[in-house]
Amino acid sequence: MSKPIYSCRIFNLYEDEITLPNGQKTVQTRIDHKPSVAIVALNAKKEVLLISQYRGAIQSELLEIPAGSVDHGGEKPEEAARRELAEETGFGARQLTLLFEGYSLPGYCNEYMHYYLAEELFPQKLQPDADECIEVKPMPLDAALRLLNEGRLTDAKTALGLLLTAKHLKI
């Protein structure tokens, strides 16, 4: 049995009565979340396009890679990645490589995230979402990795995206 608790444009919250593999019954809270994308964009100078964005949940700005939900009826993850890249950085990509896909927080959320590397960038500005106040901050990839190692980049999707990119590029 699944009981709806809350619904908004990004996710739905449920309490589910479930039976565990050992036969025990329990109630668990679950977030039903749209699939999402995260993009590591590298320009011709091998700079990663990080964005500075205010995050209300932590009441602070974060330096992160562009990301967002697959949310335009029938949109494919690659299409969402291209849209989010243009909305959040003002660039498109001639080359988009899937680096990884998987669950973000499977302990309580079914969000499935697709990580892409965007290369061969070109100007392509789309209007950002109304609730986004973003500043693009290009940074050499090695400098971004250094910030990560120093604990100065604290967004998990950004950490994973940068590490996947470094592995892909054999850095």
ROSE-4610 file (N, C-alpha, C; in Angstrom, 1 decimal, always signed):
// ROSE-4610
residu = [M/M/M/S/S/S/K/K/K/P/P/P/I/I/I/Y/Y/Y/S/S/S/C/C/C/R/R/R/I/I/I/F/F/F/N/N/N/L/L/L/Y/Y/Y/E/E/E/D/D/D/E/E/E/I/I/I/T/T/T/L/L/L/P/P/P/N/N/N/G/G/G/Q/Q/Q/K/K/K/T/T/T/V/V/V/Q/Q/Q/T/T/T/R/R/R/I/I/I/D/D/D/H/H/H/K/K/K/P/P/P/S/S/S/V/V/V/A/A/A/I/I/I/V/V/V/A/A/A/L/L/L/N/N/N/A/A/A/K/K/K/K/K/K/E/E/E/V/V/V/L/L/L/L/L/L/I/I/I/S/S/S/Q/Q/Q/Y/Y/Y/R/R/R/G/G/G/A/A/A/I/I/I/Q/Q/Q/S/S/S/E/E/E/L/L/L/L/L/L/E/E/E/I/I/I/P/P/P/A/A/A/G/G/G/S/S/S/V/V/V/D/D/D/H/H/H/G/G/G/G/G/G/E/E/E/K/K/K/P/P/P/E/E/E/E/E/E/A/A/A/A/A/A/R/R/R/R/R/R/E/E/E/L/L/L/A/A/A/E/E/E/E/E/E/T/T/T/G/G/G/F/F/F/G/G/G/A/A/A/R/R/R/Q/Q/Q/L/L/L/T/T/T/L/L/L/L/L/L/F/F/F/E/E/E/G/G/G/Y/Y/Y/S/S/S/L/L/L/P/P/P/G/G/G/Y/Y/Y/C/C/C/N/N/N/E/E/E/Y/Y/Y/M/M/M/H/H/H/Y/Y/Y/Y/Y/Y/L/L/L/A/A/A/E/E/E/E/E/E/L/L/L/F/F/F/P/P/P/Q/Q/Q/K/K/K/L/L/L/Q/Q/Q/P/P/P/D/D/D/A/A/A/D/D/D/E/E/E/C/C/C/I/I/I/E/E/E/V/V/V/K/K/K/P/P/P/M/M/M/P/P/P/L/L/L/D/D/D/A/A/A/A/A/A/L/L/L/R/R/R/L/L/L/L/L/L/N/N/N/E/E/E/G/G/G/R/R/R/L/L/L/T/T/T/D/D/D/A/A/A/K/K/K/T/T/T/A/A/A/L/L/L/G/G/G/L/L/L/L/L/L/L/L/L/T/T/T/A/A/A/K/K/K/H/H/H/L/L/L/K/K/K/I/I/I]
num = [1/1/1/2/2/2/3/3/3/4/4/4/5/5/5/6/6/6/7/7/7/8/8/8/9/9/9/10/10/10/11/11/11/12/12/12/13/13/13/14/14/14/15/15/15/16/16/16/17/17/17/18/18/18/19/19/19/20/20/20/21/21/21/22/22/22/23/23/23/24/24/24/25/25/25/26/26/26/27/27/27/28/28/28/29/29/29/30/30/30/31/31/31/32/32/32/33/33/33/34/34/34/35/35/35/36/36/36/37/37/37/38/38/38/39/39/39/40/40/40/41/41/41/42/42/42/43/43/43/44/44/44/45/45/45/46/46/46/47/47/47/48/48/48/49/49/49/50/50/50/51/51/51/52/52/52/53/53/53/54/54/54/55/55/55/56/56/56/57/57/57/58/58/58/59/59/59/60/60/60/61/61/61/62/62/62/63/63/63/64/64/64/65/65/65/66/66/66/67/67/67/68/68/68/69/69/69/70/70/70/71/71/71/72/72/72/73/73/73/74/74/74/75/75/75/76/76/76/77/77/77/78/78/78/79/79/79/80/80/80/81/81/81/82/82/82/83/83/83/84/84/84/85/85/85/86/86/86/87/87/87/88/88/88/89/89/89/90/90/90/91/91/91/92/92/92/93/93/93/94/94/94/95/95/95/96/96/96/97/97/97/98/98/98/99/99/99/100/100/100/101/101/101/102/102/102/103/103/103/104/104/104/105/105/105/106/106/106/107/107/107/108/108/108/109/109/109/110/110/110/111/111/111/112/112/112/113/113/113/114/114/114/115/115/115/116/116/116/117/117/117/118/118/118/119/119/119/120/120/120/121/121/121/122/122/122/123/123/123/124/124/124/125/125/125/126/126/126/127/127/127/128/128/128/129/129/129/130/130/130/131/131/131/132/132/132/133/133/133/134/134/134/135/135/135/136/136/136/137/137/137/138/138/138/139/139/139/140/140/140/141/141/141/142/142/142/143/143/143/144/144/144/145/145/145/146/146/146/147/147/147/148/148/148/149/149/149/150/150/150/151/151/151/152/152/152/153/153/153/154/154/154/155/155/155/156/156/156/157/157/157/158/158/158/159/159/159/160/160/160/161/161/161/162/162/162/163/163/163/164/164/164/165/165/165/166/166/166/167/167/167/168/168/168/169/169/169/170/170/170/171/171/171]
x = [+0.8/+0.0/+0.9/+0.5/+1.3/+0.4/+0.8/+0.0/+0.7/+0.0/+0.6/+0.7/+1.8/+2.0/+2.0/+2.8/+3.0/+3.4/+3.1/+3.4/+3.8/+4.9/+5.3/+5.8/+6.3/+6.7/+7.9/+8.7/+9.9/+9.8/+9.0/+8.9/+7.6/+7.3/+6.1/+6.7/+6.1/+6.5/+5.4/+5.8/+4.9/+5.4/+4.4/+4.7/+4.2/+5.1/+4.8/+4.8/+3.8/+3.9/+4.5/+5.7/+6.4/+6.7/+7.0/+7.4/+8.9/+9.7/+11.2/+11.4/+12.6/+12.9/+12.8/+13.0/+12.9/+11.4/+10.5/+9.1/+8.5/+9.4/+9.0/+8.3/+7.2/+6.5/+6.9/+7.0/+7.5/+6.9/+7.0/+6.5/+7.8/+8.0/+9.1/+8.6/+9.3/+9.0/+9.9/+9.3/+9.9/+9.6/+10.7/+10.5/+10.5/+9.5/+9.4/+9.9/+11.0/+11.7/+11.8/+11.7/+12.0/+13.4/+13.7/+15.1/+15.8/+17.1/+17.9/+19.2/+19.8/+21.0/+22.0/+23.3/+24.4/+25.4/+26.0/+26.8/+28.2/+29.3/+30.6/+30.9/+30.9/+31.2/+32.6/+33.4/+34.7/+34.8/+35.4/+35.6/+36.9/+37.2/+38.4/+39.7/+39.6/+40.8/+40.9/+40.1/+40.0/+39.6/+38.8/+38.2/+36.8/+36.5/+35.2/+34.3/+33.1/+32.1/+31.3/+31.9/+31.1/+30.2/+29.1/+28.2/+28.1/+27.9/+27.7/+26.2/+25.5/+24.1/+23.6/+22.7/+22.2/+21.2/+21.4/+20.6/+19.9/+18.6/+17.8/+17.8/+17.9/+17.9/+19.1/+20.2/+21.4/+21.7/+20.8/+21.0/+22.4/+22.9/+24.2/+24.4/+25.4/+25.8/+26.7/+26.5/+27.4/+28.0/+29.2/+29.9/+29.6/+29.0/+28.6/+28.6/+28.4/+28.2/+26.7/+26.4/+25.0/+24.3/+23.0/+22.2/+20.7/+19.9/+18.5/+17.7/+16.4/+15.4/+15.1/+14.8/+14.3/+12.8/+12.4/+11.0/+10.1/+10.5/+9.6/+9.0/+7.9/+7.1/+7.8/+8.3/+8.9/+10.3/+10.9/+12.3/+13.2/+14.2/+15.2/+16.3/+17.1/+18.1/+19.1/+19.6/+20.5/+19.9/+18.6/+18.0/+17.9/+17.6/+17.6/+19.0/+20.0/+21.4/+21.7/+21.3/+21.6/+20.8/+19.6/+18.7/+19.3/+19.6/+20.1/+21.5/+22.3/+23.6/+23.4/+22.5/+22.2/+21.5/+20.6/+19.9/+20.9/+21.8/+22.6/+24.0/+24.5/+25.8/+25.8/+24.7/+24.7/+25.4/+25.7/+26.5/+25.8/+26.0/+25.6/+26.9/+26.7/+27.8/+27.7/+28.7/+28.7/+28.9/+29.6/+29.9/+29.4/+28.6/+28.1/+28.3/+29.0/+29.4/+28.8/+28.1/+27.5/+28.7/+28.9/+29.9/+29.4/+28.2/+27.7/+26.2/+25.4/+24.1/+23.8/+23.0/+22.6/+21.8/+21.4/+20.6/+21.4/+20.8/+21.5/+21.4/+20.2/+20.0/+19.0/+19.3/+18.4/+17.8/+18.4/+17.8/+16.4/+16.1/+14.7/+14.2/+15.0/+14.6/+15.0/+14.1/+14.3/+14.9/+15.4/+16.0/+17.2/+17.1/+18.1/+18.8/+20.1/+20.9/+21.8/+21.8/+22.7/+23.8/+25.0/+26.2/+26.8/+26.9/+27.5/+28.7/+29.6/+30.7/+30.4/+30.4/+30.0/+31.3/+31.6/+32.8/+32.4/+33.4/+33.2/+32.0/+32.2/+31.1/+31.0/+29.7/+29.4/+28.3/+28.3/+27.2/+25.8/+25.0/+23.6/+22.8/+22.4/+21.7/+20.2/+19.8/+18.4/+18.0/+16.8/+16.4/+16.4/+17.1/+17.2/+15.8/+15.6/+14.4/+14.2/+13.0/+12.7/+13.3/+13.5/+14.0/+15.5/+16.2/+17.6/+18.3/+19.3/+20.2/+21.6/+22.1/+23.4/+24.4/+25.7/+26.8/+27.8/+28.2/+29.1/+30.5/+31.3/+32.6/+33.6/+34.1/+35.1/+36.3/+36.8/+38.0/+38.7/+40.1/+40.8/+40.4/+40.2/+39.8/+40.7/+42.0/+42.9/+42.7/+42.3/+42.0/+40.7/+39.7/+38.4/+38.7/+39.5/+39.9/+40.6/+41.5/+42.2/+41.2/+40.2/+39.2/+38.4/+38.1/+37.5/+38.3/+39.6/+40.5/+40.7/+40.6/+40.7/+39.4/+38.3/+37.1/+36.3/+36.7/+36.0/+34.9/+34.8/+33.6/+32.8/+31.6/+30.9/+29.6/+29.4/+28.2/+28.6/+27.8/+28.2/+28.1/+27.1/+27.0/+28.2/+28.6/+29.8/+31.0/+31.2/+32.4/+32.4/+31.3/+31.2/+31.5/+30.9/+31.0/+32.5/+33.2/+34.6/+35.5/+35.2/+36.0/+35.8/+34.5/+34.3/+35.0/+35.0/+35.6/+37.1/+37.7/+39.2/+39.5/+38.7/+38.9/+38.8/+37.7/+37.5/+38.6/+39.2/+40.3/+41.6/+41.6/+42.9/+43.8/+43.2/+44.0/+44.5]
y = [-1.2/+0.0/+1.2/+2.2/+3.5/+4.6/+5.5/+6.6/+7.9/+8.7/+10.0/+11.0/+11.6/+12.6/+14.0/+14.2/+15.5/+15.4/+16.5/+16.5/+17.9/+18.0/+19.3/+19.1/+20.1/+20.0/+19.1/+18.8/+18.1/+16.6/+16.4/+15.1/+14.9/+13.6/+13.2/+12.4/+12.6/+12.0/+11.0/+9.7/+8.7/+8.0/+7.4/+6.4/+5.0/+4.1/+2.8/+1.7/+0.8/-0.4/-1.4/-1.9/-2.9/-4.2/-5.2/-6.5/-6.7/-6.8/-7.0/-8.4/-8.7/-10.0/-11.1/-10.7/-11.7/-11.9/-11.2/-11.4/-10.3/-9.6/-8.5/-7.4/-6.9/-5.7/-4.5/-3.4/-2.1/-1.0/+0.2/+1.4/+2.3/+2.6/+3.5/+4.7/+5.8/+7.0/+7.0/+7.4/+7.3/+8.6/+9.1/+10.2/+9.7/+10.0/+9.6/+10.9/+10.8/+11.9/+11.7/+12.8/+12.7/+12.3/+11.6/+11.4/+12.7/+12.7/+14.0/+13.8/+14.9/+14.9/+15.8/+15.5/+16.4/+16.4/+17.6/+17.8/+18.5/+17.8/+18.4/+19.0/+20.3/+21.0/+21.5/+21.0/+21.5/+22.3/+23.6/+24.4/+24.1/+24.9/+24.6/+24.8/+25.5/+25.7/+24.6/+23.6/+22.5/+23.1/+24.1/+24.7/+24.0/+23.7/+23.1/+24.3/+24.3/+25.4/+25.1/+25.6/+25.4/+26.6/+26.4/+27.4/+27.7/+28.9/+29.3/+29.6/+28.9/+28.9/+28.9/+29.8/+29.8/+28.6/+27.9/+26.7/+27.0/+27.2/+27.5/+26.5/+25.2/+24.1/+24.2/+24.8/+24.9/+26.4/+27.3/+28.7/+29.2/+28.8/+29.1/+28.9/+29.6/+29.4/+28.1/+27.4/+26.2/+26.4/+25.9/+25.8/+24.4/+24.3/+22.9/+22.9/+21.6/+21.5/+21.7/+22.0/+22.2/+20.9/+21.0/+19.8/+20.2/+19.2/+19.4/+18.2/+18.4/+17.3/+17.1/+15.8/+15.4/+15.7/+16.9/+17.3/+17.8/+17.6/+18.1/+17.0/+16.5/+15.4/+14.6/+13.4/+12.6/+12.9/+13.9/+14.3/+13.2/+12.9/+11.9/+12.6/+11.8/+12.3/+13.2/+12.7/+13.5/+14.9/+14.9/+16.2/+17.1/+16.5/+17.3/+17.8/+17.0/+17.5/+18.7/+18.6/+19.7/+21.0/+20.8/+21.9/+22.6/+21.7/+22.3/+23.0/+22.4/+23.1/+24.5/+24.6/+25.9/+26.9/+26.4/+27.2/+27.7/+26.9/+27.2/+27.8/+27.5/+28.1/+29.0/+28.9/+29.6/+28.9/+27.6/+26.9/+25.6/+25.2/+23.9/+23.1/+21.8/+20.9/+20.1/+20.0/+19.2/+17.7/+17.5/+16.2/+16.0/+15.0/+14.7/+13.2/+12.9/+11.5/+11.1/+10.0/+9.5/+8.9/+9.4/+8.9/+7.9/+8.0/+7.1/+7.4/+6.4/+6.7/+5.7/+6.3/+5.5/+6.3/+5.6/+6.2/+7.1/+8.3/+9.3/+8.9/+8.6/+8.4/+7.2/+6.0/+4.9/+4.5/+5.0/+4.7/+5.2/+6.3/+6.9/+7.6/+7.6/+8.3/+7.5/+7.6/+6.8/+7.7/+8.8/+9.7/+8.9/+8.9/+8.2/+9.3/+9.5/+10.6/+10.1/+10.8/+10.6/+11.6/+11.2/+12.1/+12.2/+13.4/+13.6/+14.5/+14.2/+15.1/+15.8/+17.2/+18.0/+18.6/+18.5/+19.0/+19.7/+20.4/+21.1/+22.1/+23.0/+23.9/+25.0/+25.5/+26.7/+27.5/+28.8/+29.6/+29.2/+29.0/+28.6/+28.9/+30.1/+30.6/+30.3/+29.7/+29.5/+30.2/+30.6/+31.3/+30.3/+30.7/+29.9/+29.8/+28.8/+28.7/+30.0/+30.3/+31.6/+31.6/+30.4/+30.3/+30.1/+30.3/+30.1/+31.5/+31.7/+32.8/+32.3/+32.2/+31.4/+32.3/+32.1/+32.7/+31.7/+31.7/+30.7/+31.1/+30.1/+30.3/+29.3/+29.6/+28.7/+28.5/+27.3/+27.0/+25.8/+25.9/+24.7/+23.4/+22.3/+21.1/+20.7/+20.9/+20.5/+21.4/+22.6/+23.5/+23.1/+22.7/+22.2/+20.9/+20.0/+18.8/+19.1/+20.1/+20.5/+21.1/+21.9/+22.3/+21.2/+20.2/+19.0/+18.3/+18.1/+17.4/+18.2/+19.5/+20.4/+20.5/+19.9/+19.9/+21.2/+22.0/+23.3/+23.1/+22.0/+21.7/+20.6/+20.9/+20.0/+19.4/+19.7/+19.1/+17.7/+16.7/+15.3/+15.0/+15.6/+15.3/+16.0/+17.1/+17.8/+16.9/+16.4/+15.6/+14.4/+13.7/+12.5/+12.9/+13.9/+14.3/+14.7/+15.4/+15.7/+14.5/+13.6/+12.4/+11.5/+11.4/+10.6/+11.2/+12.5/+13.2/+12.9/+13.1/+12.8/+11.4/+10.5/+9.1/+8.9/+9.5/+9.4/+10.0/+11.1/+11.8/+11.3/+10.3/+9.7/+10.7/+11.6/+12.7/+12.1]
z = [+0.0/+0.0/+0.0/-0.8/-0.9/-0.6/+0.3/+0.8/+0.3/-0.5/-0.9/+0.3/+0.4/+1.5/+1.0/-0.1/-0.6/-2.0/-2.8/-4.2/-4.6/-5.5/-6.0/-7.4/-8.1/-9.5/-9.7/-8.7/-8.8/-8.3/-7.3/-6.7/-6.0/-5.7/-4.9/-3.7/-2.5/-1.3/-0.9/-0.6/-0.2/+1.0/+1.7/+2.8/+2.2/+2.2/+1.6/+2.7/+2.7/+3.5/+2.6/+3.1/+2.2/+3.0/+2.3/+2.9/+2.5/+3.5/+3.3/+2.8/+2.2/+1.7/+2.8/+4.1/+5.2/+5.7/+5.0/+5.4/+6.3/+7.0/+7.9/+7.2/+7.7/+7.2/+7.9/+7.1/+7.6/+6.8/+7.3/+6.6/+6.3/+5.1/+4.7/+3.9/+4.1/+3.3/+2.0/+0.9/-0.4/-1.2/-1.8/-2.7/-4.1/-4.9/-6.3/-7.1/-7.7/-8.3/-9.8/-10.6/-12.0/-12.3/-13.4/-13.7/-13.9/-13.8/-13.9/-14.7/-15.0/-15.7/-15.0/-15.2/-14.7/-15.8/-16.0/-17.2/-16.8/-17.2/-17.0/-18.4/-18.5/-19.8/-19.8/-20.9/-21.0/-22.3/-22.1/-23.3/-24.0/-25.0/-25.8/-25.0/-23.9/-23.0/-22.0/-22.1/-21.1/-19.7/-19.7/-18.5/-18.3/-17.1/-16.8/-16.5/-17.0/-16.7/-15.5/-14.3/-13.1/-13.0/-12.2/-12.0/-10.5/-10.1/-8.7/-8.7/-7.7/-7.6/-6.2/-5.8/-4.5/-4.3/-3.2/-2.9/-1.6/-1.7/-0.5/+0.6/+0.2/+1.2/+2.2/+1.7/+2.6/+2.9/+2.3/+2.5/+2.2/+1.1/+0.7/-0.8/-1.4/-2.7/-2.8/-3.9/-4.2/-5.5/-5.7/-6.9/-7.4/-8.6/-9.0/-10.6/-11.1/-12.5/-12.8/-14.1/-14.5/-14.3/-14.0/-13.8/-13.7/-13.9/-13.8/-14.1/-14.1/-14.3/-15.7/-16.0/-17.4/-17.2/-17.7/-17.3/-18.4/-19.7/-20.7/-21.5/-21.0/-21.5/-22.7/-22.4/-23.4/-23.7/-23.0/-23.3/-22.9/-23.7/-23.4/-22.6/-21.8/-21.0/-21.7/-22.9/-23.7/-24.1/-24.5/-24.8/-23.6/-22.4/-21.2/-20.8/-21.1/-20.8/-21.7/-23.0/-23.9/-23.5/-23.1/-22.7/-21.4/-20.4/-19.1/-19.3/-20.2/-20.5/-21.1/-22.0/-22.7/-21.7/-20.9/-19.9/-18.8/-18.3/-17.2/-17.5/-18.7/-19.1/-20.3/-21.2/-22.4/-23.5/-23.4/-24.4/-24.8/-26.0/-26.5/-26.7/-27.0/-27.2/-28.5/-29.3/-30.5/-30.1/-29.0/-28.5/-27.1/-26.9/-25.6/-25.3/-24.2/-23.9/-22.6/-22.5/-21.3/-20.5/-19.3/-18.4/-17.4/-17.0/-15.9/-15.8/-15.3/-14.9/-13.7/-12.8/-11.6/-10.6/-9.5/-8.5/-7.6/-7.3/-6.5/-5.0/-4.5/-3.1/-2.9/-3.2/-3.3/-1.9/-0.8/+0.5/+0.7/+0.0/+0.2/-1.1/-2.2/-3.4/-4.6/-5.7/-6.9/-8.0/-7.7/-8.7/-9.4/-10.7/-11.6/-12.4/-12.2/-12.7/-13.8/-14.9/-16.1/-16.1/-16.1/-16.1/-17.5/-18.0/-19.4/-19.3/-20.3/-20.6/-21.9/-21.8/-23.0/-23.5/-24.8/-25.4/-26.7/-27.3/-28.5/-28.3/-27.4/-27.0/-28.0/-28.1/-28.9/-28.3/-28.5/-27.8/-28.2/-27.2/-27.4/-26.1/-26.1/-24.8/-24.8/-23.7/-23.5/-22.2/-22.0/-20.8/-19.6/-18.6/-17.4/-16.7/-15.9/-15.1/-14.2/-13.9/-13.2/-11.8/-11.2/-9.8/-9.8/-10.9/-10.9/-11.1/-10.2/-10.3/-10.3/-11.6/-11.8/-12.4/-12.0/-12.5/-13.0/-14.3/-14.9/-14.5/-14.0/-13.5/-14.2/-15.4/-16.0/-15.1/-15.0/-14.2/-14.8/-14.9/-15.4/-14.6/-15.3/-14.7/-13.6/-13.7/-12.6/-11.4/-11.6/-10.4/-9.7/-10.5/-10.0/-9.2/-9.7/-9.0/-7.7/-7.7/-6.5/-5.4/-5.9/-4.9/-4.3/-5.1/-4.6/-3.6/-3.9/-2.9/-1.7/-1.7/-0.5/+0.2/-0.2/+0.5/+0.2/-0.8/-1.1/-2.1/-2.7/-3.6/-2.8/-2.4/-1.5/-2.1/-3.3/-4.0/-4.5/-4.1/-4.5/-6.0/-6.7/-8.1/-8.8/-8.3/-8.9/-8.7/-7.5/-7.2/-8.1/-8.2/-9.0/-10.5/-11.0/-12.4/-12.7/-11.8/-12.0/-12.0/-11.1/-11.0/-12.2/-12.6/-13.8/-15.1/-15.1/-16.3/-16.2/-15.0/-14.9/-15.3/-14.9/-15.3/-16.8/-17.4/-18.8/-19.6/-19.2/-19.9/-19.5/-18.5/-18.0/-17.4/-16.6/-15.9/-14.5]
